[in-house]
Amino acid sequence: MNYRWFAVARVLHVFAIVIWIGGIAAVTTVIFPAIRRIDSNEQKVWLFEQVEHNFRPQARTAWLIVGLTGIYMVGSLGAWKRFVEPHYWWMNAMVGLWVVFGLMLFIVEPLVVGPRIRRSLASEPRAALARIEVLHWMLLALSLAVIASVVGGIYGLF
Ligand code: HEM
């Protein structure tokens, strides 16, 4: 294993996770409460769409960097067999979360639910935004649980 490149990959892995999951945390805990305090439905939807529009390319880029650096690290560590060892369940949790976000960012949101969300934002904005907020809380909780599992797992907590 080339230790220097492994360290670079790990730095990039963590940077991308900070930007990506930190972005979700900011949207969920800061932006959504602000949106709730806005009276006008048009302004609510406008702000939400601006935030999503700006965050989407950032999340997609971070997702890609996390995956590439993660796969590189698994290869460097020769750790492919971890995926079948129950003790390393947190490795599967990490990749599982990455797959879930990948499906949402590249397939489900743009191709499947995106048009429906836009319709419900136009017809019933408050209810639609409340549903999207709950989804963001769920994704944030899941992401934090995975981060805690991975860091704990690396240090032999499980
Ligand atoms: C294809 C997807 C992914 C792969 C292959 C992957 C692989 C890896 C590997 C091999 C390590 C080093 C493990 C060790 O030193 O024993 C690692 C560290 C880590 N990964 Fe991932 N990962 C992926 C996605 C994710 C995701 C989605 C998250 C969380 C949102 C995540 C969070 C972390 C964290 C927090 C660390 C520890 C960093 C540190 O303490 O330096 N990874 N990952």
Backbone and ligand atoms as CSV (ligand in chain L), in Angstrom:
chain,resi,resn,atom,element,x,y,z
A,1,MET,N,N,0.845,-1.213,0.000
A,1,MET,CA,C,0.000,0.000,0.000
A,1,MET,C,C,0.871,1.250,0.000
A,2,ASN,N,N,0.512,2.223,-0.861
A,2,ASN,CA,C,1.221,3.498,-0.840
A,2,ASN,C,C,0.573,4.378,0.232
A,3,TYR,N,N,1.287,4.546,1.343
A,3,TYR,CA,C,0.696,5.205,2.505
A,3,TYR,C,C,0.307,6.656,2.207
A,4,ARG,N,N,1.170,7.342,1.422
A,4,ARG,CA,C,0.914,8.750,1.114
A,4,ARG,C,C,-0.422,8.915,0.347
A,5,TRP,N,N,-0.610,8.088,-0.698
A,5,TRP,CA,C,-1.848,8.198,-1.490
A,5,TRP,C,C,-3.064,7.754,-0.703
A,6,PHE,N,N,-2.836,6.778,0.198
A,6,PHE,CA,C,-3.943,6.346,1.059
A,6,PHE,C,C,-4.391,7.524,1.942
A,7,ALA,N,N,-3.390,8.254,2.494
A,7,ALA,CA,C,-3.711,9.396,3.360
A,7,ALA,C,C,-4.445,10.476,2.560
A,8,VAL,N,N,-3.987,10.716,1.309
A,8,VAL,CA,C,-4.654,11.719,0.467
A,8,VAL,C,C,-6.111,11.305,0.225
A,9,ALA,N,N,-6.300,10.024,-0.107
A,9,ALA,CA,C,-7.657,9.527,-0.369
A,9,ALA,C,C,-8.528,9.701,0.873
A,10,ARG,N,N,-7.955,9.438,2.028
A,10,ARG,CA,C,-8.739,9.530,3.256
A,10,ARG,C,C,-9.112,10.984,3.571
A,11,VAL,N,N,-8.163,11.897,3.320
A,11,VAL,CA,C,-8.453,13.320,3.528
A,11,VAL,C,C,-9.613,13.737,2.614
A,12,LEU,N,N,-9.535,13.342,1.333
A,12,LEU,CA,C,-10.594,13.716,0.380
A,12,LEU,C,C,-11.931,13.081,0.768
A,13,HIS,N,N,-11.872,11.815,1.233
A,13,HIS,CA,C,-13.082,11.100,1.676
A,13,HIS,C,C,-13.770,11.914,2.782
A,14,VAL,N,N,-12.970,12.324,3.767
A,14,VAL,CA,C,-13.552,13.044,4.905
A,14,VAL,C,C,-14.031,14.444,4.478
A,15,PHE,N,N,-13.236,15.138,3.653
A,15,PHE,CA,C,-13.653,16.468,3.156
A,15,PHE,C,C,-15.015,16.372,2.475
A,16,ALA,N,N,-15.138,15.386,1.575
A,16,ALA,CA,C,-16.375,15.267,0.799
A,16,ALA,C,C,-17.546,14.938,1.721
A,17,ILE,N,N,-17.299,14.109,2.740
A,17,ILE,CA,C,-18.381,13.771,3.682
A,17,ILE,C,C,-18.794,15.013,4.478
A,18,VAL,N,N,-17.793,15.817,4.861
A,18,VAL,CA,C,-18.112,17.039,5.628
A,18,VAL,C,C,-18.990,17.968,4.794
A,19,ILE,N,N,-18.585,18.181,3.521
A,19,ILE,CA,C,-19.336,19.097,2.652
A,19,ILE,C,C,-20.756,18.557,2.415
A,20,TRP,N,N,-20.842,17.258,2.146
A,20,TRP,CA,C,-22.109,16.633,1.756
A,20,TRP,C,C,-23.065,16.519,2.954
A,21,ILE,N,N,-22.628,15.818,4.018
A,21,ILE,CA,C,-23.539,15.601,5.150
A,21,ILE,C,C,-23.702,16.907,5.935
A,22,GLY,N,N,-22.627,17.730,5.960
A,22,GLY,CA,C,-22.748,19.046,6.598
A,22,GLY,C,C,-23.782,19.886,5.868
A,23,GLY,N,N,-23.811,19.769,4.539
A,23,GLY,CA,C,-24.808,20.501,3.745
A,23,GLY,C,C,-26.209,20.039,4.094
A,24,ILE,N,N,-26.377,18.737,4.234
A,24,ILE,CA,C,-27.706,18.218,4.595
A,24,ILE,C,C,-28.102,18.725,5.989
A,25,ALA,N,N,-27.115,18.748,6.896
A,25,ALA,CA,C,-27.412,19.234,8.256
A,25,ALA,C,C,-27.833,20.699,8.216
A,26,ALA,N,N,-27.139,21.509,7.402
A,26,ALA,CA,C,-27.476,22.942,7.327
A,26,ALA,C,C,-28.864,23.142,6.717
A,27,VAL,N,N,-29.145,22.408,5.644
A,27,VAL,CA,C,-30.458,22.540,5.001
A,27,VAL,C,C,-31.562,22.139,5.993
A,28,THR,N,N,-31.325,21.025,6.703
A,28,THR,CA,C,-32.364,20.480,7.585
A,28,THR,C,C,-32.589,21.338,8.825
A,29,THR,N,N,-31.493,21.766,9.457
A,29,THR,CA,C,-31.643,22.413,10.767
A,29,THR,C,C,-31.667,23.939,10.695
A,30,VAL,N,N,-31.226,24.509,9.546
A,30,VAL,CA,C,-31.187,25.975,9.452
A,30,VAL,C,C,-32.174,26.490,8.398
A,31,ILE,N,N,-32.088,25.908,7.196
A,31,ILE,CA,C,-32.894,26.454,6.089
A,31,ILE,C,C,-34.378,26.100,6.253
A,32,PHE,N,N,-34.675,24.826,6.581
A,32,PHE,CA,C,-36.096,24.449,6.701
A,32,PHE,C,C,-36.840,25.251,7.786
A,33,PRO,N,N,-36.238,25.449,8.982
A,33,PRO,CA,C,-36.939,26.297,9.955
A,33,PRO,C,C,-37.157,27.715,9.419
A,34,ALA,N,N,-36.181,28.236,8.653
A,34,ALA,CA,C,-36.345,29.582,8.078
A,34,ALA,C,C,-37.499,29.581,7.070
A,35,ILE,N,N,-37.560,28.523,6.252
A,35,ILE,CA,C,-38.645,28.425,5.260
A,35,ILE,C,C,-40.008,28.396,5.968
A,36,ARG,N,N,-40.045,27.664,7.101
A,36,ARG,CA,C,-41.323,27.557,7.831
A,36,ARG,C,C,-41.804,28.911,8.329
A,37,ARG,N,N,-40.838,29.805,8.642
A,37,ARG,CA,C,-41.224,31.122,9.185
A,37,ARG,C,C,-41.676,32.103,8.105
A,38,ILE,N,N,-41.470,31.765,6.838
A,38,ILE,CA,C,-41.902,32.661,5.754
A,38,ILE,C,C,-43.414,32.517,5.561
A,39,ASP,N,N,-44.133,33.640,5.450
A,39,ASP,CA,C,-45.592,33.566,5.294
A,39,ASP,C,C,-46.014,33.201,3.871
A,40,SER,N,N,-45.372,33.854,2.893
A,40,SER,CA,C,-45.823,33.668,1.511
A,40,SER,C,C,-45.426,32.302,0.953
A,41,ASN,N,N,-46.405,31.593,0.393
A,41,ASN,CA,C,-46.129,30.270,-0.192
A,41,ASN,C,C,-45.149,30.365,-1.356
A,42,GLU,N,N,-45.289,31.436,-2.169
A,42,GLU,CA,C,-44.397,31.587,-3.330
A,42,GLU,C,C,-42.945,31.726,-2.856
A,43,GLN,N,N,-42.774,32.545,-1.802
A,43,GLN,CA,C,-41.404,32.754,-1.312
A,43,GLN,C,C,-40.829,31.492,-0.676
A,44,LYS,N,N,-41.687,30.739,0.011
A,44,LYS,CA,C,-41.243,29.463,0.600
A,44,LYS,C,C,-40.671,28.572,-0.497
A,45,VAL,N,N,-41.488,28.373,-1.545
A,45,VAL,CA,C,-41.085,27.462,-2.617
A,45,VAL,C,C,-39.861,28.011,-3.336
A,46,TRP,N,N,-39.823,29.330,-3.543
A,46,TRP,CA,C,-38.679,29.943,-4.234
A,46,TRP,C,C,-37.387,29.662,-3.465
A,47,LEU,N,N,-37.416,29.902,-2.140
A,47,LEU,CA,C,-36.187,29.699,-1.350
A,47,LEU,C,C,-35.777,28.226,-1.364
A,48,PHE,N,N,-36.764,27.342,-1.178
A,48,PHE,CA,C,-36.454,25.909,-1.196
A,48,PHE,C,C,-35.810,25.508,-2.528
A,49,GLU,N,N,-36.378,25.983,-3.625
A,49,GLU,CA,C,-35.845,25.598,-4.946
A,49,GLU,C,C,-34.439,26.163,-5.172
A,50,GLN,N,N,-34.194,27.390,-4.682
A,50,GLN,CA,C,-32.849,27.967,-4.804
A,50,GLN,C,C,-31.830,27.112,-4.048
A,51,VAL,N,N,-32.205,26.734,-2.823
A,51,VAL,CA,C,-31.285,25.963,-1.987
A,51,VAL,C,C,-30.998,24.606,-2.641
A,52,GLU,N,N,-32.060,23.926,-3.072
A,52,GLU,CA,C,-31.876,22.617,-3.706
A,52,GLU,C,C,-31.045,22.734,-4.979
A,53,HIS,N,N,-31.333,23.782,-5.757
A,53,HIS,CA,C,-30.623,23.988,-7.021
A,53,HIS,C,C,-29.121,24.193,-6.772
A,54,ASN,N,N,-28.791,24.960,-5.732
A,54,ASN,CA,C,-27.371,25.217,-5.449
A,54,ASN,C,C,-26.692,24.010,-4.813
A,55,PHE,N,N,-27.450,23.267,-4.010
A,55,PHE,CA,C,-26.835,22.169,-3.257
A,55,PHE,C,C,-26.659,20.905,-4.104
A,56,ARG,N,N,-27.536,20.711,-5.104
A,56,ARG,CA,C,-27.525,19.447,-5.850
A,56,ARG,C,C,-26.161,19.143,-6.500
A,57,PRO,N,N,-25.551,20.093,-7.273
A,57,PRO,CA,C,-24.256,19.765,-7.891
A,57,PRO,C,C,-23.173,19.493,-6.849
A,58,GLN,N,N,-23.273,20.214,-5.724
A,58,GLN,CA,C,-22.300,20.011,-4.639
A,58,GLN,C,C,-22.428,18.591,-4.081
A,59,ALA,N,N,-23.664,18.163,-3.829
A,59,ALA,CA,C,-23.897,16.829,-3.262
A,59,ALA,C,C,-23.472,15.744,-4.254
A,60,ARG,N,N,-23.747,15.968,-5.544
A,60,ARG,CA,C,-23.372,14.956,-6.552
A,60,ARG,C,C,-21.856,14.823,-6.652
A,61,THR,N,N,-21.149,15.964,-6.629
A,61,THR,CA,C,-19.688,15.916,-6.718
A,61,THR,C,C,-19.114,15.222,-5.481
A,62,ALA,N,N,-19.659,15.596,-4.307
A,62,ALA,CA,C,-19.161,14.992,-3.063
A,62,ALA,C,C,-19.422,13.483,-3.076
A,63,TRP,N,N,-20.605,13.088,-3.557
A,63,TRP,CA,C,-20.961,11.654,-3.619
A,63,TRP,C,C,-19.922,10.895,-4.448
A,64,LEU,N,N,-19.547,11.510,-5.586
A,64,LEU,CA,C,-18.586,10.859,-6.480
A,64,LEU,C,C,-17.213,10.731,-5.802
A,65,ILE,N,N,-16.780,11.806,-5.155
A,65,ILE,CA,C,-15.465,11.786,-4.493
A,65,ILE,C,C,-15.457,10.760,-3.359
A,66,VAL,N,N,-16.541,10.718,-2.583
A,66,VAL,CA,C,-16.624,9.741,-1.479
A,66,VAL,C,C,-16.500,8.321,-2.036
A,67,GLY,N,N,-17.210,8.046,-3.128
A,67,GLY,CA,C,-17.187,6.693,-3.701
A,67,GLY,C,C,-15.818,6.335,-4.247
A,68,LEU,N,N,-15.225,7.252,-5.038
A,68,LEU,CA,C,-13.924,6.941,-5.665
A,68,LEU,C,C,-12.841,6.750,-4.603
A,69,THR,N,N,-12.815,7.666,-3.617
A,69,THR,CA,C,-11.778,7.549,-2.589
A,69,THR,C,C,-12.036,6.312,-1.718
A,70,GLY,N,N,-13.321,6.020,-1.464
A,70,GLY,CA,C,-13.654,4.843,-0.652
A,70,GLY,C,C,-13.190,3.565,-1.334
A,71,ILE,N,N,-13.491,3.455,-2.642
A,71,ILE,CA,C,-13.097,2.244,-3.377
A,71,ILE,C,C,-11.568,2.144,-3.423
A,72,TYR,N,N,-10.913,3.295,-3.622
A,72,TYR,CA,C,-9.447,3.290,-3.638
A,72,TYR,C,C,-8.894,2.788,-2.295
A,73,MET,N,N,-9.511,3.251,-1.198
A,73,MET,CA,C,-9.012,2.829,0.127
A,73,MET,C,C,-9.248,1.339,0.364
A,74,VAL,N,N,-10.420,0.839,-0.065
A,74,VAL,CA,C,-10.680,-0.598,0.105
A,74,VAL,C,C,-9.609,-1.386,-0.654
A,75,GLY,N,N,-9.306,-0.933,-1.902
A,75,GLY,CA,C,-8.278,-1.608,-2.697
A,75,GLY,C,C,-6.920,-1.536,-2.006
A,76,SER,N,N,-6.538,-0.353,-1.522
A,76,SER,CA,C,-5.228,-0.186,-0.871
A,76,SER,C,C,-5.101,-1.056,0.366
A,77,LEU,N,N,-6.211,-1.151,1.116
A,77,LEU,CA,C,-6.162,-1.952,2.354
A,77,LEU,C,C,-6.297,-3.445,2.061
A,78,GLY,N,N,-6.637,-3.780,0.806
A,78,GLY,CA,C,-6.932,-5.171,0.463
A,78,GLY,C,C,-8.100,-5.665,1.310
A,79,ALA,N,N,-9.119,-4.789,1.431
A,79,ALA,CA,C,-10.161,-5.062,2.432
A,79,ALA,C,C,-11.469,-5.546,1.818
A,80,TRP,N,N,-11.445,-6.094,0.584
A,80,TRP,CA,C,-12.701,-6.513,-0.065
A,80,TRP,C,C,-13.430,-7.559,0.761
A,81,LYS,N,N,-12.661,-8.428,1.453
A,81,LYS,CA,C,-13.328,-9.514,2.204
A,81,LYS,C,C,-14.100,-8.989,3.418
A,82,ARG,N,N,-13.822,-7.738,3.795
A,82,ARG,CA,C,-14.581,-7.166,4.911
A,82,ARG,C,C,-16.089,-7.181,4.643
A,83,PHE,N,N,-16.456,-7.082,3.349
A,83,PHE,CA,C,-17.883,-6.974,3.027
A,83,PHE,C,C,-18.660,-8.254,3.317
A,84,VAL,N,N,-17.937,-9.351,3.558
A,84,VAL,CA,C,-18.657,-10.594,3.910
A,84,VAL,C,C,-18.399,-11.003,5.357
A,85,GLU,N,N,-17.675,-10.149,6.090
A,85,GLU,CA,C,-17.422,-10.479,7.500
A,85,GLU,C,C,-18.385,-9.694,8.388
A,86,PRO,N,N,-19.222,-10.410,9.186
A,86,PRO,CA,C,-20.238,-9.733,10.004
A,86,PRO,C,C,-19.657,-8.643,10.912
A,87,HIS,N,N,-18.435,-8.869,11.390
A,87,HIS,CA,C,-17.753,-7.930,12.272
A,87,HIS,C,C,-17.612,-6.536,11.628
A,88,TYR,N,N,-17.515,-6.551,10.290
A,88,TYR,CA,C,-17.345,-5.283,9.552
A,88,TYR,C,C,-18.671,-4.789,8.965
A,89,TRP,N,N,-19.782,-5.023,9.680
A,89,TRP,CA,C,-21.095,-4.603,9.166
A,89,TRP,C,C,-21.113,-3.113,8.823
A,90,TRP,N,N,-20.285,-2.331,9.537
A,90,TRP,CA,C,-20.300,-0.880,9.298
A,90,TRP,C,C,-19.752,-0.524,7.923
A,91,MET,N,N,-18.917,-1.418,7.321
A,91,MET,CA,C,-18.462,-1.165,5.937
A,91,MET,C,C,-19.661,-1.241,4.992
A,92,ASN,N,N,-20.526,-2.251,5.232
A,92,ASN,CA,C,-21.727,-2.379,4.394
A,92,ASN,C,C,-22.689,-1.210,4.624
A,93,ALA,N,N,-22.755,-0.732,5.870
A,93,ALA,CA,C,-23.629,0.413,6.168
A,93,ALA,C,C,-23.154,1.635,5.372
A,94,MET,N,N,-21.814,1.800,5.314
A,94,MET,CA,C,-21.218,2.944,4.609
A,94,MET,C,C,-21.556,2.880,3.113
A,95,VAL,N,N,-21.327,1.733,2.517
A,95,VAL,CA,C,-21.591,1.593,1.080
A,95,VAL,C,C,-23.107,1.644,0.819
A,96,GLY,N,N,-23.900,1.058,1.746
A,96,GLY,CA,C,-25.364,1.082,1.594
A,96,GLY,C,C,-25.879,2.513,1.547
A,97,LEU,N,N,-25.374,3.355,2.449
A,97,LEU,CA,C,-25.816,4.755,2.476
A,97,LEU,C,C,-25.424,5.458,1.166
A,98,TRP,N,N,-24.230,5.132,0.697
A,98,TRP,CA,C,-23.732,5.740,-0.557
A,98,TRP,C,C,-24.643,5.342,-1.730
A,99,VAL,N,N,-25.053,4.077,-1.739
A,99,VAL,CA,C,-25.941,3.604,-2.815
A,99,VAL,C,C,-27.313,4.303,-2.722
A,100,VAL,N,N,-27.841,4.412,-1.492
A,100,VAL,CA,C,-29.146,5.070,-1.309
A,100,VAL,C,C,-29.080,6.510,-1.833
A,101,PHE,N,N,-28.030,7.255,-1.437
A,101,PHE,CA,C,-27.912,8.643,-1.891
A,101,PHE,C,C,-27.696,8.718,-3.400
A,102,GLY,N,N,-26.918,7.781,-3.935
A,102,GLY,CA,C,-26.677,7.773,-5.385
A,102,GLY,C,C,-27.980,7.592,-6.145
A,103,LEU,N,N,-28.806,6.645,-5.667
A,103,LEU,CA,C,-30.099,6.418,-6.327
A,103,LEU,C,C,-30.958,7.679,-6.253
A,104,MET,N,N,-30.948,8.317,-5.085
A,104,MET,CA,C,-31.801,9.499,-4.925
A,104,MET,C,C,-31.312,10.668,-5.778
A,105,LEU,N,N,-29.985,10.884,-5.769
A,105,LEU,CA,C,-29.438,12.057,-6.473
A,105,LEU,C,C,-29.488,11.924,-7.985
A,106,PHE,N,N,-29.309,10.688,-8.488
A,106,PHE,CA,C,-29.157,10.525,-9.939
A,106,PHE,C,C,-30.355,9.869,-10.625
A,107,ILE,N,N,-31.183,9.143,-9.872
A,107,ILE,CA,C,-32.272,8.411,-10.537
A,107,ILE,C,C,-33.644,8.804,-9.976
A,108,VAL,N,N,-33.856,8.540,-8.670
A,108,VAL,CA,C,-35.209,8.709,-8.123
A,108,VAL,C,C,-35.671,10.170,-8.203
A,109,GLU,N,N,-34.828,11.105,-7.729
A,109,GLU,CA,C,-35.261,12.514,-7.699
A,109,GLU,C,C,-35.425,13.081,-9.111
A,110,PRO,N,N,-34.377,13.027,-9.962
A,110,PRO,CA,C,-34.560,13.655,-11.284
A,110,PRO,C,C,-35.583,12.940,-12.172
A,111,LEU,N,N,-35.668,11.604,-12.091
A,111,LEU,CA,C,-36.487,10.892,-13.073
A,111,LEU,C,C,-37.851,10.443,-12.557
A,112,VAL,N,N,-37.932,10.128,-11.254
A,112,VAL,CA,C,-39.173,9.506,-10.775
A,112,VAL,C,C,-40.029,10.479,-9.960
A,113,VAL,N,N,-39.508,10.949,-8.808
A,113,VAL,CA,C,-40.380,11.759,-7.948
A,113,VAL,C,C,-40.288,13.261,-8.217
A,114,GLY,N,N,-39.228,13.703,-8.929
A,114,GLY,CA,C,-39.036,15.139,-9.182
A,114,GLY,C,C,-40.264,15.838,-9.740
A,115,PRO,N,N,-40.834,15.338,-10.851
A,115,PRO,CA,C,-42.011,16.003,-11.425
A,115,PRO,C,C,-43.199,16.030,-10.451
A,116,ARG,N,N,-43.357,14.922,-9.682
A,116,ARG,CA,C,-44.475,14.880,-8.723
A,116,ARG,C,C,-44.268,15.902,-7.602
A,117,ILE,N,N,-42.989,16.012,-7.143
A,117,ILE,CA,C,-42.703,16.986,-6.078
A,117,ILE,C,C,-43.010,18.400,-6.578
A,118,ARG,N,N,-42.595,18.702,-7.823
A,118,ARG,CA,C,-42.839,20.049,-8.355
A,118,ARG,C,C,-44.339,20.339,-8.451
A,119,ARG,N,N,-45.126,19.303,-8.816
A,119,ARG,CA,C,-46.581,19.498,-8.890
A,119,ARG,C,C,-47.157,19.769,-7.503
A,120,SER,N,N,-46.702,18.968,-6.499
A,120,SER,CA,C,-47.292,19.179,-5.168
A,120,SER,C,C,-46.774,20.475,-4.534
A,121,LEU,N,N,-45.558,20.929,-4.916
A,121,LEU,CA,C,-45.088,22.224,-4.406
A,121,LEU,C,C,-45.966,23.352,-4.950
A,122,ALA,N,N,-46.486,23.152,-6.169
A,122,ALA,CA,C,-47.338,24.183,-6.767
A,122,ALA,C,C,-48.752,24.129,-6.180
A,123,SER,N,N,-49.279,22.909,-5.914
A,123,SER,CA,C,-50.683,22.802,-5.501
A,123,SER,C,C,-50.864,22.842,-3.977
A,124,GLU,N,N,-49.921,22.239,-3.213
A,124,GLU,CA,C,-50.076,22.229,-1.742
A,124,GLU,C,C,-48.693,22.430,-1.123
A,125,PRO,N,N,-48.118,23.658,-1.249
A,125,PRO,CA,C,-46.716,23.879,-0.878
A,125,PRO,C,C,-46.395,23.548,0.578
A,126,ARG,N,N,-47.299,23.911,1.506
A,126,ARG,CA,C,-46.968,23.685,2.921
A,126,ARG,C,C,-46.823,22.200,3.238
A,127,ALA,N,N,-47.793,21.402,2.767
A,127,ALA,CA,C,-47.754,19.966,3.036
A,127,ALA,C,C,-46.553,19.328,2.340
A,128,ALA,N,N,-46.269,19.766,1.090
A,128,ALA,CA,C,-45.146,19.180,0.343
A,128,ALA,C,C,-43.828,19.488,1.058
A,129,LEU,N,N,-43.667,20.753,1.504
A,129,LEU,CA,C,-42.418,21.116,2.185
A,129,LEU,C,C,-42.287,20.376,3.517
A,130,ALA,N,N,-43.423,20.162,4.214
A,130,ALA,CA,C,-43.367,19.426,5.486
A,130,ALA,C,C,-42.892,17.993,5.242
A,131,ARG,N,N,-43.378,17.377,4.152
A,131,ARG,CA,C,-42.958,15.992,3.837
A,131,ARG,C,C,-41.464,15.961,3.493
A,132,ILE,N,N,-41.018,16.947,2.714
A,132,ILE,CA,C,-39.607,16.968,2.307
A,132,ILE,C,C,-38.710,17.211,3.533
A,133,GLU,N,N,-39.226,18.021,4.473
A,133,GLU,CA,C,-38.440,18.282,5.685
A,133,GLU,C,C,-38.264,16.990,6.500
A,134,VAL,N,N,-39.352,16.220,6.618
A,134,VAL,CA,C,-39.258,14.946,7.358
A,134,VAL,C,C,-38.234,14.034,6.686
A,135,LEU,N,N,-38.269,13.979,5.357
A,135,LEU,CA,C,-37.314,13.136,4.617
A,135,LEU,C,C,-35.875,13.579,4.906
A,136,HIS,N,N,-35.654,14.904,4.941
A,136,HIS,CA,C,-34.305,15.400,5.233
A,136,HIS,C,C,-33.859,15.021,6.648
A,137,TRP,N,N,-34.787,15.084,7.621
A,137,TRP,CA,C,-34.432,14.676,8.984
A,137,TRP,C,C,-34.050,13.193,9.015
A,138,MET,N,N,-34.789,12.376,8.263
A,138,MET,CA,C,-34.496,10.937,8.241
A,138,MET,C,C,-33.113,10.683,7.629
A,139,LEU,N,N,-32.826,11.370,6.514
A,139,LEU,CA,C,-31.529,11.163,5.853
A,139,LEU,C,C,-30.383,11.651,6.734
A,140,LEU,N,N,-30.613,12.771,7.429
A,140,LEU,CA,C,-29.565,13.296,8.310
A,140,LEU,C,C,-29.297,12.313,9.457
A,141,ALA,N,N,-30.374,11.803,10.066
A,141,ALA,CA,C,-30.212,10.867,11.188
A,141,ALA,C,C,-29.483,9.610,10.728
A,142,LEU,N,N,-29.869,9.109,9.554
A,142,LEU,CA,C,-29.234,7.906,9.013
A,142,LEU,C,C,-27.741,8.164,8.735
A,143,SER,N,N,-27.443,9.307,8.155
A,143,SER,CA,C,-26.050,9.633,7.819
A,143,SER,C,C,-25.208,9.740,9.088
A,144,LEU,N,N,-25.752,10.398,10.115
A,144,LEU,CA,C,-24.983,10.539,11.356
A,144,LEU,C,C,-24.779,9.174,12.012
A,145,ALA,N,N,-25.810,8.324,11.919
A,145,ALA,CA,C,-25.679,6.975,12.506
A,145,ALA,C,C,-24.575,6.205,11.779
A,146,VAL,N,N,-24.514,6.351,10.445
A,146,VAL,CA,C,-23.479,5.632,9.682
A,146,VAL,C,C,-22.092,6.184,10.028
A,147,ILE,N,N,-21.957,7.514,10.108
A,147,ILE,CA,C,-20.657,8.101,10.446
A,147,ILE,C,C,-20.205,7.596,11.823
A,148,ALA,N,N,-21.129,7.593,12.792
A,148,ALA,CA,C,-20.785,7.110,14.132
A,148,ALA,C,C,-20.378,5.631,14.080
A,149,SER,N,N,-21.101,4.836,13.279
A,149,SER,CA,C,-20.787,3.399,13.185
A,149,SER,C,C,-19.410,3.184,12.572
A,150,VAL,N,N,-19.092,3.968,11.517
A,150,VAL,CA,C,-17.807,3.766,10.833
A,150,VAL,C,C,-16.651,4.163,11.753
A,151,VAL,N,N,-16.744,5.347,12.337
A,151,VAL,CA,C,-15.626,5.792,13.193
A,151,VAL,C,C,-15.500,4.849,14.391
A,152,GLY,N,N,-16.640,4.470,14.989
A,152,GLY,CA,C,-16.601,3.508,16.089
A,152,GLY,C,C,-16.030,2.172,15.636
A,153,GLY,N,N,-16.447,1.729,14.435
A,153,GLY,CA,C,-15.979,0.440,13.906
A,153,GLY,C,C,-14.478,0.444,13.675
A,154,ILE,N,N,-13.952,1.540,13.101
A,154,ILE,CA,C,-12.512,1.616,12.837
A,154,ILE,C,C,-11.730,1.497,14.151
A,155,TYR,N,N,-12.287,2.058,15.221
A,155,TYR,CA,C,-11.582,2.012,16.511
A,155,TYR,C,C,-11.980,0.804,17.355
A,156,GLY,N,N,-12.631,-0.166,16.699
A,156,GLY,CA,C,-12.900,-1.445,17.369
A,156,GLY,C,C,-14.003,-1.401,18.412
A,157,LEU,N,N,-14.911,-0.425,18.278
A,157,LEU,CA,C,-15.973,-0.290,19.272
A,157,LEU,C,C,-16.997,-1.427,19.184
A,158,PHE,N,N,-17.115,-2.047,17.983
A,158,PHE,CA,C,-18.156,-3.081,17.823
A,158,PHE,C,C,-17.555,-4.467,17.688
L,1,HEM,C1,C,-18.561,3.406,-1.986
L,1,HEM,C2,C,-18.729,3.891,-0.790
L,1,HEM,C3,C,-17.684,3.893,0.286
L,1,HEM,C4,C,-16.560,3.118,0.441
L,1,HEM,C5,C,-16.064,2.012,-0.472
L,1,HEM,C6,C,-15.901,3.545,1.651
L,1,HEM,C7,C,-14.725,3.015,2.155
L,1,HEM,C8,C,-14.042,3.476,3.262
L,1,HEM,C9,C,-12.803,2.934,3.777
L,1,HEM,C10,C,-12.047,1.759,3.166
L,1,HEM,C11,C,-12.464,3.633,4.879
L,1,HEM,C12,C,-11.231,3.368,5.766
L,1,HEM,C13,C,-11.569,2.245,6.719
L,1,HEM,C14,C,-10.411,1.848,7.615
L,1,HEM,O1,O,-9.451,2.614,7.787
L,1,HEM,O2,O,-10.479,0.747,8.179
L,1,HEM,C15,C,-13.486,4.642,5.087
L,1,HEM,C16,C,-13.490,5.569,6.103
L,1,HEM,C17,C,-14.550,6.356,6.410
L,1,HEM,N1,N,-15.724,6.472,5.684
L,1,HEM,FE1,FE,-16.175,5.547,3.933
L,1,HEM,N2,N,-16.633,4.572,2.223
L,1,HEM,C18,C,-17.724,4.802,1.425
L,1,HEM,C19,C,-18.751,5.708,1.668
L,1,HEM,C20,C,-18.881,6.418,2.850
L,1,HEM,C21,C,-20.060,7.158,3.254
L,1,HEM,C22,C,-21.333,7.301,2.442
L,1,HEM,C23,C,-19.798,7.686,4.492
L,1,HEM,C24,C,-20.660,8.494,5.409
L,1,HEM,C25,C,-21.554,9.325,5.095
L,1,HEM,C26,C,-18.468,7.285,4.865
L,1,HEM,C27,C,-17.856,7.634,6.035
L,1,HEM,C28,C,-16.569,7.302,6.377
L,1,HEM,C29,C,-15.910,7.791,7.575
L,1,HEM,C30,C,-16.505,8.757,8.611
L,1,HEM,C31,C,-14.649,7.200,7.589
L,1,HEM,C32,C,-13.581,7.366,8.665
L,1,HEM,C33,C,-12.660,8.474,8.274
L,1,HEM,C34,C,-11.553,8.633,9.293
L,1,HEM,O3,O,-11.761,8.403,10.484
L,1,HEM,O4,O,-10.449,8.975,8.861
L,1,HEM,N3,N,-17.933,6.521,3.840
L,1,HEM,N4,N,-14.429,4.522,4.089
